[in-house]
C-alpha cells in the first residue's frame, strides 16, 4: 500500500517548503513528516469536490433568483422604436 507523505523542510532563512510525495507505506517516518494514507487523501478530495458541487449549485440558484427578480421589477412596455 502507498501513502501520501507531506514533507516539511526548514531552511536557514526560517522558510519552510512543503512537498507531497507518494511513498511506500513501509518507509521510515522522519522528523517533521506527516503520513496520509492514499485512501484517506482520496476521500478528502472526493468530499471537497462534492462540497464544491453543492456550493456551486446553491450559488447558481441564488444568482438565477436574483436575476429573475430584477427582470420582473424592471418590466416596461416595449417602445415602438425598438422594432424599426
Wavefront OBJ file of the C-alpha trace (Angstrom):
o trace
v 0.000 0.000 0.000
v 1.206 3.506 -0.768
v 0.574 6.672 1.157
v 0.965 10.377 0.546
v 3.760 11.945 2.569
v 3.771 15.623 3.471
v 7.412 16.597 3.900
v 8.341 19.879 5.542
v 11.900 21.112 5.041
v 13.246 24.000 7.105
v 15.860 26.274 5.569
v 18.400 28.564 7.232
v 16.307 31.665 6.452
v 13.418 30.216 8.545
v 11.308 29.446 5.450
v 9.551 26.088 5.216
v 8.982 24.178 1.984
v 6.089 21.709 1.917
v 6.056 18.846 -0.580
v 3.632 15.940 -1.045
v 5.132 12.718 -2.372
v 3.794 9.191 -2.916
v 5.816 6.748 -0.831
v 5.547 3.071 0.073
v 3.948 2.504 3.465
v 6.994 0.588 4.705
v 9.248 3.664 4.570
v 10.592 5.014 7.860
v 8.936 8.046 9.379
v 11.288 11.013 9.605
v 11.148 14.018 11.884
v 8.607 16.657 10.779
v 6.925 14.263 8.330
v 3.185 13.551 8.410
v 1.913 10.442 6.652
v -1.505 10.383 4.976
v -2.748 7.105 3.553
v -3.758 7.292 -0.104
v -7.363 6.201 0.540
v -7.747 8.928 3.190
v -6.361 11.564 0.829
v -8.680 10.353 -1.924
v -11.657 10.504 0.443
v -10.742 14.094 1.395
v -10.505 15.092 -2.270
v -13.878 13.470 -3.058
v -15.507 15.256 -0.108
v -14.030 18.582 -1.218
v -15.279 18.011 -4.767
v -18.813 17.145 -3.584
v -18.889 20.183 -1.296
v -17.824 22.437 -4.178
v -20.570 20.973 -6.403
v -23.215 21.646 -3.734
v -21.949 25.209 -3.228
v -21.889 25.844 -6.974
v -25.476 24.640 -7.399
v -26.642 26.752 -4.439
v -24.846 29.857 -5.708
v -26.252 29.449 -9.219
v -29.774 29.022 -7.809
v -29.427 32.201 -5.767
v -27.991 34.058 -8.763
v -30.840 32.950 -11.021
v -33.403 34.021 -8.401
v -31.793 37.460 -8.178
v -31.758 37.857 -11.970
v -35.396 36.782 -12.210
v -36.400 39.293 -9.512
v -34.542 42.101 -11.281
v -36.211 41.221 -14.597
v -39.693 41.187 -13.036
v -39.272 44.569 -11.326
v -37.890 46.278 -14.422
v -40.637 45.245 -16.894
v -41.569 48.126 -19.154
v -43.743 48.182 -22.234
v -41.764 47.837 -25.450
v -41.129 51.062 -27.314
v -42.097 51.165 -30.999
v -38.565 52.458 -31.722
v -37.133 49.049 -30.822
v -38.925 47.418 -33.767
v -37.751 49.690 -36.571
l 1 2 3 4 5 6 7 8 9 10 11 12 13 14 15 16 17 18 19 20 21 22 23 24 25 26 27 28 29 30 31 32 33 34 35 36 37 38 39 40 41 42 43 44 45 46 47 48 49 50 51 52 53 54 55 56 57 58 59 60 61 62 63 64 65 66 67 68 69 70 71 72 73 74 75 76 77 78 79 80 81 82 83 84
